[in-house]
Amino acid sequence: MSQWPATKARQVLAALERLGWQVARTRGSHRLLVRLGWRPYLFAYHDNEEIGPKALARLARLTGLEPGDL
C-alpha cells in the first residue's frame, strides 16, 4: 500500500502553502506556485478533484511535500 492517501486538491494546495509555496498567478484551475530555492510548479487541479497516490508521490518529489504535511 502507498504511503500517500488519495486527497482533495484543495487540501494539497493548503499543505503546499503551509510549506511556503505561493500562488504567483492563476488561469482557470491552473495555478503557478513558486518557492525560493525550488523550480516553479504548475498545480493544475480543480479544488474538488481527488488526487491519487501516484500523482501525489510525483507532486511530492517536485515540491518537497511529505505525507505528514497533509
Contacts in CASP RR format, 6 or more apart in sequence:
PFRMAT RR
TARGET T0000
AUTHOR 0000-0000-0000
METHOD contacts of the structure
MODEL  1
MSQWPATKARQVLAALERLGWQVARTRGSHRLLVRLGWRPYLFAYHDNEE
IGPKALARLARLTGLEPGDL
2 53 0 8 1.000
2 54 0 8 1.000
2 57 0 8 1.000
3 67 0 8 1.000
4 52 0 8 1.000
4 53 0 8 1.000
4 54 0 8 1.000
4 56 0 8 1.000
4 57 0 8 1.000
4 60 0 8 1.000
4 67 0 8 1.000
5 53 0 8 1.000
5 56 0 8 1.000
5 67 0 8 1.000
5 70 0 8 1.000
6 50 0 8 1.000
6 51 0 8 1.000
6 52 0 8 1.000
6 53 0 8 1.000
6 56 0 8 1.000
7 50 0 8 1.000
7 51 0 8 1.000
7 52 0 8 1.000
7 56 0 8 1.000
7 70 0 8 1.000
8 47 0 8 1.000
8 48 0 8 1.000
8 49 0 8 1.000
8 50 0 8 1.000
8 51 0 8 1.000
9 43 0 8 1.000
9 45 0 8 1.000
9 46 0 8 1.000
9 47 0 8 1.000
9 48 0 8 1.000
9 49 0 8 1.000
9 50 0 8 1.000
9 51 0 8 1.000
10 47 0 8 1.000
10 48 0 8 1.000
11 70 0 8 1.000
12 43 0 8 1.000
12 45 0 8 1.000
12 51 0 8 1.000
12 56 0 8 1.000
12 59 0 8 1.000
12 65 0 8 1.000
12 70 0 8 1.000
13 31 0 8 1.000
13 43 0 8 1.000
13 45 0 8 1.000
13 47 0 8 1.000
15 65 0 8 1.000
15 69 0 8 1.000
15 70 0 8 1.000
16 33 0 8 1.000
16 43 0 8 1.000
16 63 0 8 1.000
16 65 0 8 1.000
17 23 0 8 1.000
18 69 0 8 1.000
19 35 0 8 1.000
19 63 0 8 1.000
19 64 0 8 1.000
19 65 0 8 1.000
19 69 0 8 1.000
20 35 0 8 1.000
21 33 0 8 1.000
21 34 0 8 1.000
21 35 0 8 1.000
21 38 0 8 1.000
21 41 0 8 1.000
21 63 0 8 1.000
22 33 0 8 1.000
22 34 0 8 1.000
22 35 0 8 1.000
23 31 0 8 1.000
23 32 0 8 1.000
23 33 0 8 1.000
24 32 0 8 1.000
24 33 0 8 1.000
24 34 0 8 1.000
24 40 0 8 1.000
25 31 0 8 1.000
25 32 0 8 1.000
26 32 0 8 1.000
29 44 0 8 1.000
29 45 0 8 1.000
29 46 0 8 1.000
29 47 0 8 1.000
30 42 0 8 1.000
30 43 0 8 1.000
30 44 0 8 1.000
31 42 0 8 1.000
31 43 0 8 1.000
31 44 0 8 1.000
32 40 0 8 1.000
32 41 0 8 1.000
32 42 0 8 1.000
32 43 0 8 1.000
33 40 0 8 1.000
33 41 0 8 1.000
33 42 0 8 1.000
33 43 0 8 1.000
33 63 0 8 1.000
34 40 0 8 1.000
34 41 0 8 1.000
35 63 0 8 1.000
38 63 0 8 1.000
38 64 0 8 1.000
39 62 0 8 1.000
41 59 0 8 1.000
41 62 0 8 1.000
41 63 0 8 1.000
45 51 0 8 1.000
51 59 0 8 1.000
56 65 0 8 1.000
59 65 0 8 1.000
60 66 0 8 1.000
60 67 0 8 1.000
END
